[in-house]
């Protein structure tokens, strides 16, 4: 299956993307950046696979690209722009990727993908991923990191 729009910005591009996704389209996920960045992203993607979220990620994200700037979802490109700092911790990076895929999903579905309620939903998806990874992983370091991040997310959710 091919023909996914190069950009996902106009109504017709979004409609075409949704049509393909409903038919089961998955991106061949690309990683652009230097060798250290690529290595760190691949390690994060191992966690995404372990937790069972790799197909979800590939449904909505086509590329993870290194930038020297702020990490962000580039909705029109179906891409995540990430800096070296964002991928240094592989468990945190994996949860970030799943969170950004969730935002991309809402964007394509026409939901309000920004603002307070949208932030809560995307944070919830990130926590859901961390809980799944924690329950499936056999690696003690990964489990400890999940616990640390889950505590951080729980503590920060008290602010809502």
Secondary structure by P-SEA (a helix, b strand, c coil): ccccccccccaaaaaaaaaaaaacccccccccccaaaaaaaaaaaaaaaaaccaaaaaacccbbbbbccbbbbcccccbbbbcccccccaaaaaaaaaaaaaaaaaaaaccccccaaaaaaaaaaaaaaaaaaaaccccaaaaaaaaaaaaaaaaaaccc
